[in-house]
Amino acid sequence: MRLTDDLENPKAILFKGWLFLLLGLLAAGSLLSLCFSWQIMLLLGITVWAFCRWYYFMFYVIEHYVDSSFKFAGLGSFVGYSLKSRRRGSE
């Protein structure tokens, strides 16, 4: 298996998902342990929530409600789509 191959094993995919959760919890916990305050905890929660919603917007909302021809293939595909849409709108 090369690093550029798609991950197809369901157990490996689930393991990777749990590792992302663990990484996020460790990062948030480390940040809060450095300088805990309720304001920082609230802002960190809002930040995580907002970025999750942005990601959902990029891959689901655009494809299902804005442009059904758009197929999300990563952040780069969304940037390319946005730049093409902006050029089309200005012409």
N, CA, C and O of each residue as an XYZ file, in Angstrom:
364
protein
N       0.839     -1.188      0.000
C       0.000      0.000      0.000
C       0.880      1.246      0.000
O       1.800      1.369      0.808
N       0.587      2.162     -0.912
C       1.307      3.429     -0.977
C       0.509      4.498     -0.228
O      -0.693      4.339     -0.014
N       1.166      5.573      0.167
C       0.506      6.655      0.889
C      -0.571      7.335      0.050
O      -1.502      7.920      0.604
N      -0.461      7.267     -1.268
C      -1.443      7.914     -2.135
C      -2.651      7.038     -2.425
O      -3.618      7.514     -3.020
N      -2.626      5.772     -2.021
C      -3.763      4.879     -2.239
C      -4.914      5.249     -1.304
O      -4.699      5.757     -0.204
N      -6.145      4.984     -1.765
C      -7.315      5.194     -0.916
C      -7.351      4.115      0.162
O      -6.993      2.961     -0.078
N      -7.784      4.511      1.336
C      -7.958      3.577      2.436
C      -9.298      2.883      2.231
O     -10.331      3.550      2.172
N      -9.299      1.557      2.120
C     -10.530      0.824      1.807
C     -10.958     -0.130      2.914
O     -12.114     -0.553      2.934
N     -10.081     -0.476      3.816
C     -10.406     -1.401      4.887
C     -11.306     -0.699      5.909
O     -10.893      0.290      6.516
N     -12.550     -1.208      6.108
C     -13.475     -0.549      7.036
C     -12.918     -0.413      8.462
O     -13.147      0.601      9.122
N     -12.197     -1.420      8.931
C     -11.624     -1.337     10.286
C     -10.561     -0.253     10.351
O     -10.478      0.475     11.340
N      -9.751     -0.138      9.314
C      -8.719      0.899      9.285
C      -9.351      2.284      9.199
O      -8.852      3.232      9.804
N     -10.450      2.407      8.448
C     -11.143      3.691      8.329
C     -11.712      4.104      9.688
O     -11.568      5.256     10.100
N     -12.350      3.174     10.376
C     -12.887      3.470     11.707
C     -11.770      3.825     12.684
O     -11.911      4.754     13.479
N     -10.672      3.093     12.628
C      -9.533      3.374     13.494
C      -9.004      4.785     13.239
O      -8.692      5.520     14.176
N      -8.907      5.149     11.979
C      -8.436      6.487     11.612
C      -9.386      7.554     12.155
O      -8.934      8.581     12.660
N     -10.681      7.324     12.057
C     -11.662      8.271     12.595
C     -11.508      8.461     14.094
O     -11.549      9.587     14.590
N     -11.328      7.352     14.824
C     -11.133      7.440     16.273
C      -9.817      8.131     16.619
O      -9.723      8.833     17.626
N      -8.807      7.928     15.783
C      -7.541      8.632     16.010
C      -7.710     10.141     15.834
O      -7.108     10.916     16.577
N      -8.521     10.570     14.860
C      -8.800     11.996     14.688
C      -9.490     12.559     15.931
O      -9.155     13.647     16.398
N     -10.453     11.808     16.458
C     -11.132     12.249     17.673
C     -10.143     12.365     18.830
O     -10.142     13.359     19.555
N      -9.313     11.359     18.998
C      -8.313     11.381     20.065
C      -7.359     12.569     19.900
O      -7.051     13.263     20.869
N      -6.900     12.794     18.683
C      -6.006     13.916     18.412
C      -6.670     15.246     18.771
O      -6.045     16.104     19.394
N      -7.924     15.417     18.381
C      -8.651     16.641     18.702
C      -8.821     16.833     20.196
O      -8.655     17.940     20.707
N      -9.154     15.753     20.901
C      -9.309     15.845     22.356
C      -7.994     16.162     23.043
O      -7.953     16.965     23.975
N      -6.908     15.528     22.581
C      -5.594     15.812     23.175
C      -5.163     17.255     22.910
O      -4.620     17.913     23.797
N      -5.402     17.744     21.703
C      -5.027     19.118     21.374
C      -5.850     20.113     22.192
O      -5.300     21.068     22.742
N      -7.150     19.898     22.274
C      -8.002     20.803     23.053
C      -7.638     20.748     24.536
O      -7.555     21.779     25.203
N      -7.422     19.535     25.041
C      -7.042     19.392     26.440
C      -5.708     20.053     26.736
O      -5.541     20.692     27.775
N      -4.762     19.902     25.827
C      -3.452     20.532     26.025
C      -3.564     22.049     26.007
O      -2.954     22.737     26.826
N      -4.345     22.562     25.073
C      -4.536     24.007     24.999
C      -5.189     24.543     26.270
O      -4.758     25.560     26.814
N      -6.218     23.865     26.736
C      -6.898     24.311     27.947
C      -6.029     24.151     29.188
O      -6.152     24.936     30.129
N      -5.152     23.148     29.206
C      -4.276     22.980     30.373
C      -3.211     24.076     30.434
O      -2.701     24.392     31.509
N      -2.879     24.652     29.280
C      -1.891     25.738     29.263
C      -2.458     27.030     29.841
O      -1.764     27.759     30.550
N      -3.709     27.305     29.538
C      -4.307     28.561     30.010
C      -5.815     28.400     30.106
O      -6.556     28.894     29.257
N      -6.262     27.711     31.140
C      -7.691     27.448     31.281
C      -8.439     28.702     31.705
O      -8.046     29.415     32.629
N      -9.516     28.936     31.003
C     -10.540     29.891     31.432
C     -11.825     29.499     30.716
O     -11.799     28.856     29.667
N     -12.944     29.897     31.300
C     -14.225     29.562     30.694
C     -14.390     30.228     29.336
O     -15.009     29.664     28.433
N     -13.831     31.438     29.192
C     -13.929     32.134     27.908
C     -13.159     31.379     26.823
O     -13.649     31.216     25.706
N     -11.956     30.924     27.160
C     -11.153     30.179     26.182
C     -11.841     28.868     25.828
O     -11.855     28.469     24.663
N     -12.411     28.197     26.822
C     -13.113     26.944     26.552
C     -14.314     27.202     25.642
O     -14.560     26.424     24.720
N     -15.058     28.269     25.881
C     -16.204     28.601     25.042
C     -15.756     28.952     23.625
O     -16.341     28.475     22.653
N     -14.733     29.776     23.506
C     -14.236     30.148     22.180
C     -13.679     28.952     21.420
O     -13.864     28.852     20.207
N     -13.000     28.044     22.118
C     -12.499     26.828     21.478
C     -13.659     25.975     20.977
O     -13.599     25.436     19.872
N     -14.708     25.850     21.776
C     -15.887     25.097     21.359
C     -16.562     25.712     20.145
O     -16.950     24.999     19.220
N     -16.704     27.039     20.143
C     -17.304     27.733     19.003
C     -16.434     27.555     17.758
O     -16.951     27.351     16.659
N     -15.117     27.631     17.931
C     -14.202     27.459     16.802
C     -14.347     26.081     16.176
O     -14.455     25.961     14.956
N     -14.350     25.053     16.995
C     -14.489     23.680     16.492
C     -15.836     23.512     15.794
O     -15.904     22.949     14.702
N     -16.897     23.995     16.416
C     -18.231     23.887     15.841
C     -18.298     24.604     14.490
O     -18.838     24.064     13.525
N     -17.747     25.824     14.423
C     -17.811     26.614     13.191
C     -17.030     25.941     12.059
O     -17.498     25.915     10.921
N     -15.851     25.400     12.358
C     -15.089     24.726     11.306
C     -15.763     23.437     10.861
O     -15.693     23.080      9.685
N     -16.411     22.737     11.774
C     -17.172     21.543     11.383
C     -18.317     21.923     10.449
O     -18.560     21.246      9.450
N     -19.015     22.998     10.773
C     -20.105     23.458      9.915
C     -19.577     23.910      8.556
O     -20.226     23.662      7.539
N     -18.414     24.569      8.511
C     -17.820     25.015      7.253
C     -17.484     23.810      6.377
O     -17.738     23.821      5.173
N     -16.913     22.773      6.988
C     -16.567     21.568      6.237
C     -17.833     20.929      5.666
O     -17.849     20.526      4.503
N     -18.884     20.833      6.465
C     -20.166     20.299      6.010
C     -20.709     21.132      4.856
O     -21.217     20.587      3.876
N     -20.602     22.451      4.971
C     -21.047     23.350      3.909
C     -20.301     23.047      2.620
O     -20.912     22.953      1.555
N     -18.971     22.891      2.710
C     -18.169     22.672      1.509
C     -18.533     21.374      0.807
O     -18.671     21.350     -0.416
N     -18.693     20.282      1.571
C     -18.861     19.005      0.875
C     -20.314     18.588      0.702
O     -20.598     17.792     -0.193
N     -21.232     19.072      1.493
C     -22.606     18.594      1.379
C     -23.555     19.662      0.833
O     -24.288     19.416     -0.125
N     -23.537     20.831      1.438
C     -24.497     21.865      1.059
C     -24.303     22.299     -0.389
O     -25.275     22.406     -1.138
N     -23.069     22.547     -0.789
C     -22.821     22.974     -2.165
C     -23.314     21.911     -3.147
O     -24.005     22.231     -4.113
N     -22.960     20.653     -2.902
C     -23.326     19.577     -3.830
C     -24.824     19.319     -3.866
O     -25.368     19.048     -4.936
N     -25.507     19.395     -2.725
C     -26.916     19.023     -2.678
C     -27.892     20.182     -2.852
O     -29.032     19.960     -3.259
N     -27.475     21.411     -2.553
C     -28.412     22.527     -2.608
C     -28.006     23.650     -3.556
O     -28.859     24.439     -3.964
N     -26.732     23.743     -3.916
C     -26.274     24.859     -4.740
C     -25.951     24.413     -6.163
O     -26.446     25.000     -7.125
N     -25.120     23.373     -6.302
C     -24.649     22.945     -7.617
C     -24.461     21.435     -7.606
O     -23.458     20.937     -7.095
N     -25.415     20.709     -8.162
C     -25.352     19.243     -8.125
C     -24.234     18.676     -8.990
O     -23.910     17.494     -8.873
N     -23.638     19.491     -9.855
C     -22.525     18.997    -10.673
C     -21.201     18.994     -9.905
O     -20.237     18.358    -10.331
N     -21.152     19.708     -8.770
C     -19.933     19.757     -7.963
C     -19.789     18.482     -7.152
O     -20.713     18.084     -6.442
N     -18.639     17.844     -7.256
C     -18.341     16.648     -6.462
C     -17.124     16.952     -5.600
O     -16.025     17.158     -6.115
N     -17.324     16.978     -4.299
C     -16.267     17.307     -3.355
C     -15.204     16.220     -3.358
O     -15.511     15.037     -3.216
N     -13.953     16.630     -3.520
C     -12.837     15.678     -3.498
C     -11.720     16.197     -2.600
O     -10.566     15.794     -2.747
N     -12.056     17.082     -1.678
C     -11.061     17.642     -0.779
C     -11.101     19.158     -0.785
O     -11.816     19.778     -1.573
N     -10.325     19.736      0.101
C     -10.320     21.189      0.225
C      -9.866     21.874     -1.058
O     -10.379     22.935     -1.413
N      -8.905     21.268     -1.754
C      -8.429     21.839     -3.011
C      -9.520     21.914     -4.061
O      -9.597     22.890     -4.806
N     -10.368     20.891     -4.129
C     -11.452     20.910     -5.114
C     -12.443     22.027     -4.808
O     -12.993     22.641     -5.723
N     -12.673     22.293     -3.520
C     -13.586     23.377     -3.167
C     -12.987     24.736     -3.511
O     -13.695     25.620     -3.993
N     -11.694     24.909     -3.269
C     -11.026     26.169     -3.624
C     -11.123     26.388     -5.134
O     -11.454     27.485     -5.584
N     -10.836     25.344     -5.914
C     -10.949     25.448     -7.366
C     -12.363     25.780     -7.804
O     -12.566     26.619     -8.681
N     -13.338     25.126     -7.197
C     -14.745     25.392     -7.515
C     -15.096     26.842     -7.197
O     -15.763     27.509     -7.989
N     -14.650     27.331     -6.039
C     -14.944     28.710     -5.631
C     -14.339     29.712     -6.602
O     -14.981     30.697     -6.967
N     -13.105     29.462     -7.019
C     -12.453     30.377     -7.952
C     -13.152     30.367     -9.304
O     -13.320     31.423     -9.914
N     -13.563     29.198     -9.786
C     -14.285     29.107    -11.054
C     -15.650     29.808    -10.946
O     -16.065     30.504    -11.872
N     -16.334     29.624     -9.832
C     -17.647     30.247     -9.645
C     -17.522     31.753     -9.592
O     -18.364     32.468    -10.137
N     -16.476     32.246     -8.940
C     -16.263     33.690     -8.837
C     -15.995     34.286    -10.221
O     -16.503     35.356    -10.554
N     -15.180     33.572    -11.029
C     -14.897     34.061    -12.383
C     -16.151     34.077    -13.243
O     -16.379     35.019    -14.002
N     -16.972     33.022    -13.121
C     -18.217     32.948    -13.886
C     -19.165     34.064    -13.492
O     -19.844     34.629    -14.349
N     -19.222     34.394    -12.191
C     -20.128     35.422    -11.709
C     -19.725     36.815    -12.129
O     -20.576     37.696    -12.249
N     -18.408     37.036    -12.360
C     -17.947     38.384    -12.715
C     -17.993     38.640    -14.204
O     -17.793     39.775    -14.636
N     -18.251     37.617    -15.002
C     -18.280     37.784    -16.467
C     -19.651     38.184    -16.946
O     -19.857     38.367    -18.146
